[in-house]
Amino acid sequence: MGVDRQLRPATQSDVAREVGVSRTLVSFAFRDAPGVSGETKQAIFDAAKRLGYRPNAAAADLARKHRSAVGLYLMDIRNEVFADILSGVRIALPQARNRLILSVSRSVDGVDPGAVDSLIEARVGIIIAATLLDSDERVRELAQIAPLVSVMRPVAGVDSVYSDDEAGARAATEHLLSLGHTRIAHLAGPNYDGHTVRRRSYEKAMRDAGMVPWTVPAHDFTQDAGQRAAAELLESADRPTAIFTHNDQFALGAREAAYAMGLAIPGDLSLVGYDNSRTGRLHGIDLTSVDLHAMELGRTAGAVAMERLDDPDAPIVDKRLTPELVVRNSTARPKRTAK
């Protein structure tokens, strides 16, 4: 017997009556708990679909005294890296078991404490944060309020999943050095805890090669900020022959600044980005870039979050992925050393 949807929403009791089982069995089926046969579970799901029943995940959490919701904080959804991390997290989360609650920074520079606070207020079971710009101390404080997985930056004492930025930045810099570039500049991001490894690795690689580092910080992590910083850099009398950027957004901005000045890439300027974004891979852009495997970062972070929910007292996880330099057509030997 169906439920009049104009009067009230369907309940588990309605589904139980439709199938001819107990409400407890219906609850077990939706919680994927043992004790329900596959045939009965399918009958329950089919009846729920007919009646328009939708399980209340928040109420289920309260009944189990267990928070299954996963909060995901993204610094900038417009950046393809964070979209890929979101895709990876979704792959890792069992759909029947966990809700995913998304919160995105509203600030162009990624500094938005309210975005993480909203996940805490939503009483999620764990937060996956990609990427926090708070101090390490503040991240550890947040992890005391709600279990937290830090993505794209390691934080001591907190579950962390990240790419080896030191190795990635060194590979990018040494690639440009191997081509014969000596005036290599680095467009760096703002100076936040956990986000200066690429800068420091570039500077060390330059000094190790007997070169003088040339670091120019941008005001935030956007393409516009990269374009403005690159324009100032390229207007200098002794402009660089190559630029290594903190991310692909900066590289795309630098590309625009170079073309606005009539400079050819890679003829007049070699460019190396960091992220290996889909835009950078497009024909005609062909950006040499460091692939930090963003989707794998998300998938691994999701798996770590599931493990933490299952075992809150397990040892802290520190997972470091190995990046890969992908060489394309945005880099070449500088004109003065071309053969």
N, C-alpha and C positions, 0 to 999 in steps of 0.2 A: 504493500500500500504506500503510495507516494506521500510526500510532505508538501503542504501548501506553502510554496516559497514566498507568497505574498504576506503570509502571517508571521513566519519566523524562519531563521536559518535552520538547516538540518543539523542534528546532533549525532553523537556516537550511539545514543540509544535508538535513534531512528534507523541508523545503519544496522544495528544489532537485530532489530525487529524485522527489517527487510530480509536479512540473511537467515535469521532463525538461530542466532548464537547469542552469547552473553555480551554485555557492553565491555566487560573486562577483556574478552577475547579480541574485540575490535580495537581496544586500546593497545593490546600487545602487538597486533598486526601493524598498526601505524608507528609503533616504537621499534619495529623490527626485532622484537624480543622473541626468545625461543618459546616453543610450545604451540606454534600455529603452523599447520601444514600448508604447503604451497598452494594446494587447491582451495583451501578455506581462505587463505590470505587474498588470493585473486578474486574470490567471490565477494569478499569485503570491499576490496578496492573498486570492483565493478559497481557494487551497490552505492558506494560513496559517490562515484562519478554520476550515476543516475540521479541521485538525490541532491547533488550539489553540495555535499559535505566537504568542508575544508578544515583539516586539523588545526587547532590552536597550538602552535609550537611553544609560545611563551607559557601557556597554562601547563603544557606537558613538562616543561622544565621545572616549574614550581612543584608539580606532583612528584617528580623524581628527585627534587632537591638537587638538581644538577643543571648547570647552564650549558646548553649545547650550541648556542649561537656563537658565530665567529664574527668579530668585527674586523674590517679591513680599512685601514687608513691609507690613502694615496695622496702624495704631495701635489701631483698635477696630472689630472686625467687627460689633458690635451697632449701630454708627452707620450709617445707610443710605448716607451719603456714601461710605464705604469699600467697601460692597457694590457700589455703582454703579461705583466705580473698578475693582474686580475685574472686573466685567462688561465694562467698556471695554477692559481689558488683554487679556482673553480674545479679544475680537473682533479685536484687532490681531495676535495671535500665530498664525502658520501652524501648524495642528494637526499636520501631518505632519513638522514640522521641530523644534518646540520643546516641551520639557516646562515646566510651570509648577509651581514649588514654593512653597507658601504658608507664611508665618510671621506669627503675630499676637501682639501684645504681651499678656503675661499680667498686666500691671499696670493698675490702674484709671486711673492718671494718664498712661499711655502711655510711661513711662520703663522700658524693658526691654532693656538692651544685648544680653542673651542671644538675643533674637529675631532680631536681625540677624546676630549671630555664628553662629547655627545655619545661616543661608544661606551664609555664607562657608565654614563647615565642610563643607557639602554640595557645595562646589566648583561653584557655579553660574557661568554665563558672565557674568551681569550681574544687578544688583539694582535693582528698582524699589521705591522707598521712599515710602510714603504713610501717615503723615507722621512724619518723624523729629523728636524734640524735643531732639536733641543740639545742641551748639554748632556754628556754621558750621565752625570749625576741625576739630572731630571728624568732621563729615560729609566734609570734604575728605580727612581721614586714611583714612576708610573707602573713599573712592573710589580711593585709591592701592592699597588691598588688592584690591578688586574693582570693576570699572566700575559706576557707580551713576547712576540717574536719580532726582532729587529731585522728588517730586510735592507740590503745594500750597504749596511755599515755594521761592523762588529762593535758590541758594547760589552765590556767585561761584566760578568754576573747576570747576563740576560741572554736568553736563547737568540742566536744570531745566524742569519743565512746571508751570505754576501759573496761577491766576486773578488778575486785577488787584484785589487786596483794597483798595487805596487808593480806586479808583473805586467799588467796590461799597459800602464803608462810607460814603463821601461821599453816594452816591445814597440810601442808607437814612436817613442823618441829615437830609439836605435834604428828603426826603419828609415827615418828621415836622415839620420846621420850617415847611414850606409849609402844613401843616394848622393851624398856629398854636400848636404846642406850644413851650413855653419851658423847662419842667422835664423835660428828656430825659436819662435815665440810660443808661449803657452797662454791661451785664454782660460783663466781659472775661474771657478765659481766663488761665491762669497765665502768668507772664512768662518765656517761652523765646525763644531766638534764632529769628528768622524768623516769629514768631507774634504780633507786636505791631502789625502794620501796620493792622489794622482799628481797634484802639484809638487809634492816633495819628491816623488819618484822621478818625475821629469827633471827637476833641478839636479838631483843626484846623478842621473844619467848624463846630463850635460857636463857637469863638473868632472865626472869620471872620464869623459872624452876630451877634457881640456878646453871646453867651451864655457862661455858665460851664459847662465840662464837669463831668460827674458820673460818674466811673468807679468801678465796684465789681468787683474781681477775684474769681473763683471759685477753688476749690481744685483742681479738675480740669475736664475737658471734658464731664462727664456731666450727664444730666438732673437727677439728685439734687443735684449741686453747684449747678446753676442754680436749682433750687427753693429751696435753703437761702439762697443769696445774695439772691434776689429777696424772700424772706420778710423778711429783715432790712431790705432797702431799703424795702419797702412799709409796714413798721411805723414808719417815721420820721414825725415830725409833719408835715413838709412833703413828702409823698411825691411822686414823679414822676407826671406825667400820661402819660408814654410811656417805654418801654424798648426800646432797640436791643440785641440780644444777639449774642455772638460766633458762635453757631451755633444751629441749630434745636432742638437738645437743650436748650439753656438757655432758649429761648423757651417750649418745652413745659413746662419746670419752672416758669418764671415764671407761666405760665398756671394751673398747679395752685395755686401760692402765692396768686395773685390770687383764684381762686374760693374757696379755703379761708377767705379774709378777707371774702367776700361782695362782692367787686368784680366788676363786669361788664366784659367785653371786647367792643367797644372803648369802651363808654360811660364807664367809669371809668379805663380804662388801655388805651392803644394799644400794640401789640406788633409789632416787626419782628425777624424771625430772619435767619439766614444759612445757606444750603445749598439751600433749596427742596426739602426732603425730601418723600417720598410721604406720610408721616404728616401733615406740615403742610398738605398739599393736601386732606386729607379734609374732607368736608362736616361742618360744625359746628366745625371748627378754623379752616379758611380763613385760614391764616397768611400775612401779607405777609412776603416773604422775598427775599433776594438769591440768585439762581440762579447758582452757580459752574460749572455744567455738568460735574458730577462724572464722568459716563460718558465725555464727550468728553476730560476730563483723562486718564482711564485709557487710552482708545484712543490718544491722542496720545503718552502716555508709553510705551505698548507699541511704537508705531511708532519712536519715538526709540531705544528699546532695541534693536530689530532693526537699525537703521542703525548703532548703535555696535558691535554684534557683527560686522557686515559690514565696518566700517571703523574700527578702534580709534584711528586717528590723525586722524580727522576733527575739525574745529573744534568747540569746546564749543557745545552747543545751549541756547538760552534762548527758550522758547516761552511767551508770556503770552496767556491767553484773556481775553476781555471778558465780565464778569458782567452780569446783567440783573436789575433790581428788578422783582419780580412783586407787584403790589398786589392784596390781597384784603380780606377783611372784618375783619381784626384791627386795622385802623387807621382813625381818624376824627378829626374836630376835637375838641379838648378841650371839656368841657361849658361852661366859662365863655365860650368864643368861638363856640359853636354858633349857627347862624342858623336 
